[in-house]
Amino acid sequence: MKTISQKITIFISLFFILLFSYAGGSKILDFENFQIQITQSPLLSAYAGFVSYATIITELVIVLLLVTPKFRLAGLYASLGIMSAFTIYIYLILNYSDFIPCSCGGILEKLGWTEHLIFNVICVILAILSILIIENTGGKRVLITWAKMTMMATVNICLVLYLYHSSEYILKKENNFTRRFRPHAIDYPQKIDLKTNSFYFAGSKGDSIFLGNITAPLIMGKILPKFKTLEIDTLTVSDKNLPFNAVQLQVNYPYFSLTDGRVPAIFEGIFPGKNAKLLMKDKLFFSQILMSDPHNYIYRTHHRIKNENIVGNINTSTDLIQFNDKFLERQIDGVFDTDGKFVSDPLSGEYIYTYFYRNEYRRLGKDLKFLGNGRTIDSTYRAKIDIISNKEGVRKMSKPPIKVNTGQSAYNGLLFNMSSLKGRHESNSIWEKSRIIDVYDYKNNSYLYSFPIYNLKEYKARDFLVTENYFYVLIGNDIIKYKRMYKKR
């Protein structure tokens, strides 16, 4: 005849058997989704692979221990350990996480995080109760039992704390290409139909947005902060007879410029005027140019002698041209492998150049001084491109390259990078229906978080711009304005 104490221990053991059998089995049946959930954990992202396998194996081993009477006590100690680990994990989520995920997953995913914490504490108490009943010791031996339970709980808690702290460091400094998706990083979208897909971002003044047009270079679009309609202005230039080929509009309010690196020519104007005067012509060909201040530009050009890309600055009021031939680092040919994009941070005044085909961005000051570099979280350290030359010595790529970084914007020490590569444990579906933005603290060379920009019908985002409060995206014929929900570095 079983005593009440024995019945209690059997009941608690059966409870844990059912709990861990269902938990482990459900994780196995939906293993890919379980790994993705661990990847999106704000605490354990860097160890998603290890944690996903270790959790399932541990739960199933505990079940085997509990169903075997000889090893049931060991199974209860193990239950105490794993439930202590789960408890401290949820406590850290609630009190120390940068953000709280929408759901804690698992078999109790309908519960909120606080309710799940309470459930775990109850499980810890049940494990302790059953161990004390089975040990059934008094005097000094009960102290030994409590010491063993304390050690089991402490070891598991310390393991979670270690994984948490090391995961934070790995994600921010030595990322193994594991993204941390922040829920609702941007939200509350508003949309304006631009009637065409030829607009691009030319600049901003606060939340007044200026747009250039690829097919009509003298057309400037303007959207005021109320974000209701698109206003169209027609700009003029002082010399219309130049052989324009690739005109680019840039706005650094109240100044604006129209540039063409193939003429080459630089026109400048000042609002509310609409006319741009020719200030520089035939001085320097450039493949990329960025208006930094009135009459001041950062550019990228091809060095004929070195046969590679270099950067520099131009002052249109003094005709001063300077260059820095050390800023871009050659890996293969110095041209294709250094291809990338300049963006400027309007608050810090820095320029960030992000390579298209490798995982690196580089910082440049207005005086052309190199300020440092950082890495994007993918593993493409060396550009994966193949170069061939024809009989005339013209070099070209022999096959499509693997593009790593697609587009960028910078604001207040943050670099927003549109990535082209799928990270570890990421589902194909999110890549089919969105573009992924990775956010970096470029001054500390650390990765912060990621978020998707979802497609609009069949169209993917092609360009974006970040301001203090909003995130603007061009998709198809539309411009979409999202509110930035997380702005701290």
matplotlib code that plots the C-alpha trace (Angstrom):
import matplotlib.pyplot as plt

x = [0.0, 1.5, 1.7, 0.5, 4.1, 4.9, 1.7, 2.8, 6.3, 4.7, 2.3, 5.0, 7.2, 4.3, 3.7, 7.4, 7.3, 4.3, 5.7, 9.1, 7.8, 5.4, 8.0, 10.7, 8.4, 6.9, 10.3, 11.4, 8.3, 8.8, 12.5, 13.2, 10.7, 12.1, 15.6, 14.3, 12.6, 15.9, 17.7, 15.3, 15.8, 17.2, 19.5, 20.7, 20.8, 24.4, 24.0, 20.8, 22.3, 23.8, 20.8, 18.2, 19.8, 20.9, 17.4, 15.7, 18.3, 18.2, 14.4, 14.3, 17.1, 15.1, 12.0, 14.1, 15.4, 12.0, 10.3, 13.0, 12.4, 16.1, 17.0, 13.9, 15.6, 18.3, 15.6, 14.0, 17.3, 17.7, 14.1, 15.0, 18.1, 16.4, 13.4, 15.8, 17.5, 14.2, 13.1, 16.3, 16.0, 12.5, 13.6, 16.4, 13.9, 11.6, 14.2, 17.4, 16.5, 16.7, 13.2, 10.6, 9.6, 5.9, 5.8, 8.0, 7.1, 7.0, 4.0, 2.7, 3.0, -0.5, 0.7, 2.4, 6.0, 5.0, 2.5, 5.2, 7.6, 5.1, 4.5, 8.3, 8.6, 5.8, 7.6, 10.8, 8.8, 7.3, 10.8, 12.1, 9.1, 9.5, 13.2, 12.7, 10.1, 12.2, 15.4, 13.3, 16.2, 16.5, 19.3, 22.5, 21.5, 18.7, 21.4, 23.2, 20.0, 19.5, 23.2, 22.8, 19.6, 21.2, 24.2, 22.0, 20.0, 23.1, 25.0, 22.2, 21.5, 25.2, 25.2, 22.3, 24.0, 27.3, 25.4, 23.6, 26.7, 28.8, 26.0, 25.7, 29.4, 29.4, 26.4, 27.7, 31.5, 32.2, 28.9, 28.6, 26.0, 23.1, 20.5, 18.5, 15.2, 13.6, 9.8, 8.1, 11.4, 9.4, 5.6, 2.5, 3.1, 1.7, 1.8, 1.8, 1.4, 4.1, 2.6, 6.1, 9.0, 11.8, 12.1, 15.0, 15.9, 17.8, 17.9, 15.8, 15.3, 13.8, 10.9, 10.6, 11.7, 13.2, 13.2, 15.1, 13.9, 16.1, 14.2, 13.5, 16.7, 15.3, 12.1, 12.3, 9.7, 8.9, 6.9, 6.2, 6.1, 2.3, 3.0, -0.2, 0.8, 3.8, 4.7, 6.6, 9.1, 11.0, 14.7, 16.8, 20.5, 22.6, 24.0, 21.6, 24.0, 26.3, 26.2, 24.4, 24.4, 23.8, 22.5, 22.1, 20.1, 21.2, 19.7, 21.6, 19.0, 18.9, 21.5, 21.0, 23.3, 22.9, 26.0, 27.1, 30.4, 30.6, 30.5, 31.9, 30.0, 28.7, 25.8, 24.6, 21.6, 19.9, 16.3, 13.8, 15.4, 15.1, 18.1, 21.5, 24.6, 27.5, 30.4, 32.8, 33.3, 35.9, 38.0, 37.4, 35.5, 33.8, 31.7, 30.1, 29.7, 28.1, 27.4, 28.7, 28.5, 27.7, 30.4, 32.0, 31.8, 33.2, 33.7, 35.0, 36.9, 39.2, 43.0, 44.4, 47.9, 47.1, 44.1, 41.9, 39.2, 40.2, 38.2, 38.7, 36.9, 36.1, 35.5, 33.6, 34.3, 38.1, 38.5, 40.5, 40.6, 42.2, 42.3, 43.0, 44.4, 44.7, 41.1, 39.7, 41.5, 42.3, 41.7, 41.6, 41.5, 40.9, 37.9, 35.1, 36.3, 36.1, 32.7, 30.3, 28.3, 28.9, 26.4, 26.7, 25.4, 23.8, 24.4, 28.0, 29.2, 30.9, 30.9, 30.5, 31.5, 30.1, 31.5, 29.0, 30.9, 32.5, 31.5, 33.1, 32.2, 34.8, 34.5, 35.8, 36.0, 35.5, 39.3, 39.6, 41.0, 40.3, 38.3, 38.0, 36.2, 33.7, 32.3, 28.8, 27.6, 28.0, 31.2, 32.2, 35.6, 37.0, 34.9, 33.8, 34.3, 36.0, 37.7, 38.7, 40.3, 39.5, 42.0, 41.8, 42.6, 39.2, 38.3, 34.9, 33.3, 33.2, 30.1, 27.5, 29.2, 27.8, 26.5, 26.7, 25.3, 22.8, 22.0, 22.6, 21.5, 23.0, 21.7, 22.9, 25.7, 23.6, 24.3, 21.2, 22.4, 20.2, 21.7, 21.6, 22.5, 20.4, 21.7, 21.8, 18.6, 16.5, 13.4, 13.2, 9.7, 10.9, 13.4, 10.7, 8.4, 10.8, 14.2, 16.3, 17.8, 20.7, 21.5, 25.0, 26.5, 29.3, 31.4, 31.6, 31.8, 28.9, 25.8, 22.6, 19.5, 17.7, 14.2, 12.3, 10.9, 7.9, 7.2, 4.3, 2.5, 5.3, 7.7, 10.6, 12.2, 14.7, 15.8, 15.4, 16.2, 16.4, 15.5, 15.3, 11.7, 10.9, 12.1, 11.2, 11.1, 10.6, 8.8, 7.3, 5.5, 5.0, 6.8, 6.1, 6.7, 7.3, 7.6, 10.9, 10.0, 13.5, 16.1, 18.7, 22.1]
y = [0.0, 3.2, 6.1, 9.5, 10.7, 8.0, 8.9, 12.6, 11.7, 9.5, 12.2, 14.8, 12.4, 11.7, 15.4, 16.0, 13.0, 14.4, 17.9, 17.0, 14.3, 16.8, 19.6, 17.6, 15.9, 19.1, 20.7, 17.7, 17.9, 21.6, 21.8, 24.5, 26.8, 26.0, 27.0, 30.2, 31.0, 30.5, 32.6, 35.5, 35.2, 38.5, 36.5, 33.3, 34.2, 33.4, 29.8, 28.9, 25.8, 24.4, 25.4, 23.9, 20.5, 20.5, 21.4, 18.6, 16.0, 17.1, 16.9, 13.4, 12.1, 13.4, 11.5, 8.3, 8.8, 9.5, 6.4, 4.2, 3.8, 3.2, 6.6, 8.6, 10.6, 11.6, 12.6, 14.8, 16.5, 17.1, 18.4, 20.9, 22.0, 22.5, 24.3, 26.6, 27.4, 28.1, 30.3, 32.5, 32.8, 34.2, 36.5, 37.9, 38.4, 40.4, 42.5, 42.8, 42.2, 45.0, 43.9, 41.3, 39.0, 38.6, 35.0, 32.8, 29.8, 26.2, 24.3, 27.2, 29.8, 31.1, 32.4, 35.7, 35.9, 36.7, 33.8, 31.5, 32.6, 31.7, 28.3, 27.6, 28.6, 26.2, 23.4, 24.2, 23.9, 20.6, 19.2, 20.2, 18.7, 15.4, 15.2, 15.8, 13.1, 10.5, 11.4, 11.3, 12.4, 14.2, 15.9, 16.5, 14.5, 16.9, 19.6, 17.5, 17.1, 20.9, 21.4, 19.0, 20.8, 24.2, 23.1, 21.7, 24.9, 27.1, 25.3, 25.6, 29.3, 30.1, 28.3, 30.5, 33.6, 32.6, 32.0, 35.3, 37.4, 35.6, 35.6, 39.4, 39.8, 37.4, 39.1, 42.6, 42.1, 38.6, 37.8, 34.3, 35.6, 35.2, 38.0, 39.3, 40.5, 43.2, 43.1, 46.3, 48.2, 50.2, 50.5, 52.5, 52.8, 55.6, 55.5, 57.9, 56.7, 58.5, 57.2, 56.1, 54.0, 56.4, 58.4, 58.1, 59.8, 63.1, 64.3, 65.6, 68.6, 67.2, 65.2, 67.1, 64.6, 65.5, 63.1, 63.0, 61.4, 59.1, 59.6, 63.3, 64.7, 68.2, 67.1, 67.3, 65.8, 67.1, 65.6, 67.8, 66.3, 65.9, 63.2, 63.8, 64.5, 64.7, 68.2, 68.6, 71.3, 71.8, 72.8, 74.6, 74.7, 77.5, 75.4, 73.0, 72.1, 69.8, 66.0, 64.9, 61.2, 60.4, 63.5, 63.1, 65.5, 66.0, 68.3, 69.6, 72.2, 75.0, 74.1, 71.6, 70.3, 68.6, 66.5, 64.3, 62.5, 61.5, 65.1, 65.9, 68.9, 70.2, 72.6, 74.3, 76.2, 77.5, 77.3, 78.9, 79.4, 76.7, 77.5, 75.7, 77.5, 75.6, 75.8, 73.1, 71.5, 69.1, 69.1, 65.5, 62.5, 60.7, 57.5, 58.6, 62.0, 63.2, 66.8, 67.2, 71.0, 74.0, 73.8, 70.7, 67.1, 63.7, 61.7, 58.4, 58.2, 55.9, 56.5, 55.9, 55.2, 52.8, 51.5, 51.4, 53.4, 56.2, 58.8, 62.5, 65.9, 68.8, 72.4, 74.2, 77.7, 77.3, 74.7, 72.7, 69.0, 66.5, 62.7, 59.8, 56.8, 54.6, 54.7, 51.9, 48.6, 46.6, 42.8, 41.7, 44.4, 47.6, 48.5, 45.9, 44.6, 48.2, 49.0, 50.3, 53.3, 56.5, 57.8, 60.6, 60.9, 64.4, 64.6, 63.3, 64.7, 61.4, 59.5, 55.7, 53.7, 50.2, 47.7, 45.8, 42.5, 42.1, 42.5, 45.8, 49.5, 52.3, 55.7, 58.9, 62.5, 65.7, 66.1, 62.7, 61.2, 57.5, 57.2, 53.4, 50.4, 47.8, 44.5, 43.5, 40.3, 38.0, 36.0, 37.3, 38.8, 38.6, 39.7, 36.7, 38.0, 36.7, 39.2, 38.7, 41.1, 41.2, 41.9, 45.6, 45.2, 46.1, 44.2, 42.8, 40.2, 36.8, 35.8, 37.5, 38.4, 37.5, 40.8, 41.2, 44.7, 46.4, 49.9, 52.0, 55.1, 56.6, 58.7, 59.6, 57.0, 54.2, 52.5, 50.9, 48.3, 46.4, 42.9, 40.4, 37.3, 35.0, 34.4, 31.3, 29.6, 32.1, 30.9, 31.2, 32.7, 35.9, 36.4, 35.8, 38.4, 41.1, 42.9, 42.7, 45.7, 45.2, 48.1, 48.8, 51.2, 52.2, 54.1, 51.1, 48.6, 46.6, 44.9, 45.9, 44.3, 43.6, 44.0, 43.3, 45.7, 43.7, 43.7, 45.7, 43.2, 41.8, 44.7, 44.8, 47.9, 49.5, 52.5, 53.9, 56.9, 57.4, 60.5, 61.2, 59.8, 58.0, 55.4, 56.0, 53.4, 53.4, 50.3, 50.1, 53.3, 54.1, 55.8, 54.4, 56.2, 54.1, 55.4, 54.4, 52.5, 52.0, 54.9, 54.4, 53.1]
z = [0.0, -1.2, 1.3, 0.5, 0.2, -2.3, -4.3, -4.3, -5.7, -8.4, -9.3, -9.6, -11.6, -14.0, -14.3, -15.3, -17.7, -19.5, -19.5, -20.9, -23.3, -24.9, -24.8, -26.4, -28.9, -30.1, -30.5, -32.6, -34.8, -35.4, -35.0, -37.6, -36.0, -32.6, -33.7, -35.2, -31.9, -30.1, -32.7, -32.0, -28.3, -27.0, -24.7, -26.4, -30.1, -30.6, -29.2, -31.1, -32.6, -29.3, -27.1, -29.5, -29.5, -25.9, -24.7, -26.6, -25.6, -21.9, -21.8, -23.3, -21.0, -18.0, -19.2, -19.4, -15.9, -14.5, -16.0, -14.5, -10.7, -10.0, -11.6, -10.7, -8.0, -10.5, -12.9, -10.3, -9.6, -13.3, -13.5, -10.7, -12.7, -16.0, -14.5, -12.6, -15.9, -17.5, -14.6, -14.6, -18.4, -18.2, -15.2, -17.4, -20.3, -18.1, -16.3, -18.4, -22.0, -24.6, -25.7, -24.7, -27.5, -28.4, -27.1, -25.0, -27.2, -26.0, -24.8, -22.8, -25.5, -24.8, -21.4, -21.0, -19.8, -16.2, -16.1, -17.6, -14.8, -12.2, -13.8, -13.7, -10.1, -9.2, -11.1, -9.1, -5.9, -7.0, -7.8, -4.4, -2.6, -4.4, -3.8, 0.0, 0.2, -1.6, 0.4, 3.6, 5.7, 8.9, 10.8, 9.0, 5.9, 5.1, 4.9, 2.4, 0.4, 0.4, -0.6, -3.6, -4.7, -4.3, -6.3, -9.1, -9.3, -9.1, -11.8, -14.2, -13.3, -13.8, -17.2, -18.4, -17.1, -18.9, -22.1, -21.8, -21.3, -23.9, -26.4, -26.0, -26.7, -29.7, -31.3, -30.9, -31.5, -33.0, -34.6, -36.2, -38.7, -36.3, -36.5, -33.6, -35.1, -33.0, -33.1, -34.3, -34.8, -37.3, -37.2, -38.1, -41.9, -44.0, -47.8, -50.7, -54.4, -56.4, -59.7, -60.9, -59.7, -61.0, -57.8, -55.4, -52.1, -52.7, -49.0, -46.1, -43.8, -40.6, -42.0, -45.2, -47.8, -51.2, -54.1, -57.4, -60.6, -62.7, -65.9, -65.4, -63.7, -63.3, -61.6, -57.8, -55.6, -52.1, -49.3, -46.2, -42.7, -42.7, -45.3, -47.4, -51.0, -53.4, -54.5, -57.8, -58.6, -61.9, -61.4, -64.0, -64.8, -66.2, -69.0, -70.7, -73.6, -71.7, -72.7, -69.6, -68.9, -65.3, -63.4, -59.7, -57.4, -53.8, -51.2, -48.2, -47.2, -48.1, -50.7, -53.5, -56.3, -59.6, -60.5, -63.4, -63.1, -66.7, -68.1, -65.5, -64.0, -60.7, -60.5, -57.2, -56.1, -53.0, -52.0, -52.4, -55.8, -58.4, -60.6, -60.3, -61.5, -63.1, -60.6, -61.8, -65.2, -66.7, -63.5, -62.3, -63.4, -60.6, -60.1, -56.9, -55.1, -51.9, -51.0, -47.5, -47.0, -49.3, -52.0, -50.4, -51.8, -51.0, -54.2, -55.5, -58.7, -60.7, -60.4, -63.9, -62.8, -60.0, -61.9, -58.8, -56.9, -54.6, -52.6, -52.1, -51.7, -53.9, -52.9, -55.7, -54.3, -54.2, -56.9, -54.4, -55.1, -52.6, -52.5, -50.2, -52.1, -48.9, -47.7, -49.9, -49.4, -52.5, -52.3, -55.9, -58.6, -56.7, -58.7, -58.5, -55.1, -53.6, -55.1, -52.5, -51.3, -49.3, -46.9, -44.4, -40.8, -40.6, -36.8, -36.5, -39.8, -40.6, -43.9, -43.9, -47.0, -47.1, -49.5, -51.7, -51.9, -48.5, -44.9, -44.1, -43.7, -43.3, -41.7, -43.2, -41.8, -43.7, -43.7, -45.5, -42.3, -41.8, -38.6, -38.3, -39.8, -38.7, -40.0, -41.0, -39.4, -42.5, -43.0, -46.4, -45.5, -49.0, -52.1, -54.1, -57.6, -60.7, -63.0, -66.6, -69.2, -72.9, -75.7, -75.2, -71.5, -70.3, -67.1, -66.3, -64.1, -65.5, -63.6, -61.3, -58.0, -54.5, -53.2, -49.5, -48.8, -51.0, -49.5, -46.5, -44.5, -41.3, -38.5, -35.0, -34.8, -36.3, -39.7, -41.3, -43.8, -46.3, -46.4, -49.3, -47.4, -45.2, -41.7, -39.6, -38.7, -40.7, -42.6, -46.4, -46.0, -44.4, -47.3, -49.9, -48.4, -47.2, -47.3, -44.1, -42.5, -40.0, -37.6, -36.3, -33.8, -36.3, -33.7, -31.4, -34.3, -32.9, -34.3, -32.5, -34.2, -37.4, -38.8, -42.1, -44.6, -46.0, -49.7, -51.1, -53.4, -55.6, -55.1, -52.7, -51.1, -53.4, -51.4, -47.8, -45.7, -41.9, -40.0, -36.2, -35.9, -39.1, -41.6, -45.2, -47.9, -51.7, -52.9, -56.4, -57.1, -53.4, -50.6, -47.1, -43.9, -40.7, -37.2, -35.6, -32.4, -31.1, -31.5, -28.7, -29.5]

ax = plt.figure().add_subplot(projection="3d")
ax.plot(x, y, z, "-o")
ax.set_aspect("equal")
plt.show()
